[in-house]
Amino acid sequence: MPVSEYIDAIILGALQGVAEFLPISSSGHLVIAGELLRESSTAAPGANENFQMTVALHVGTLFSILVVYRDDLKLLLSRQHVCRAIVLATLPLVAIGLCLSMSEQIKLLLDALFSNVLLAGCGLLATSAILVAGQQLEKSKQALDEITTRQAILVGLFQAMALVPGISRSGSTIAGGLIGGLRREAATTFSFFIAIPAIAGGGALAAKEVWEGNGGGSSVGALLIGAAVAFVVGLFALRWLIRLVSQQRLHWFAWYCAVVGTTTIIWQLSAR
């Protein structure tokens, strides 16, 4: 088995582990990294379209959430108000998923659009603006058990925006919670509670592609390495983010996204 396949798995696993949790967009970084790897000698064409690897990376980061929030998740079933809010926040994604499943042409169009590197750069700039807005408009009033229907739906709409590559799911949902009036800890916890069905659903869709024979050809070893790296890196990234949000440091990532987004846009425009 080519060593380059394992190198790619390690790179993509590390990117997924960091970018899935830090508010810098895993989808945007994977699109950009896939393009860079394709242009280098380490990746075959279409490396970023390997659905098998997508499933593996998402499984790795999903387990990171389950480990970090294991104590909170044990109590979740007794917090029916929070469970209801999670369902409400997930509805926008479900609605979009149903629409996509009804039209293959729309799905193909969006697949092509959302793998666009230039769009990923623009999405990173949008993430920068969202993070700044979240920190500046923070109200910080309510605990998680006090979350309202309006706040849950607002955070769910922010999560739906993150389907666009470059727009961070964690960054947009945390910012949405802060703008809506949740305290920092509540906004962060709720962001990752709703990440569980979102990531699991995304992984299930990718697994469906694999089952139908559209999943690429990664070896079992590469898939395991990618998932393991994503899991371990994700543990550190998630714990770090929790601390940084409590310290009001979202603007650090806003600057990063602005720089990477601008650089990506210049790169893509100059290559045309």
Buried (B, 14 or more C-beta within 10 A) or exposed (E): EEEBBBBBBBBBBBBBBBBBBBBBBBBBBBBBBBBBBBEEEBBBEEBBBBBBBBBBBBBBBBBBBEBBBEEBBEEBEEBEEBEEBBEBBBBBBBEEBEEBEEEEEEEEEBEEEBBBBBBBBBBBBBBBEBBBBBBEEBEBEBEBEBBBEEBBBBBBBBBBBBBBBBBBBBBBBBBBBBBBBBBBBBBBBBBBBBBBBBBBBBBEBBBBBBEEEEBBEBBEEBBBBBBBBBBBBBBEBBBBBBEBBEEEBBBEBBEBBBEBBBEBBEBBEEEE
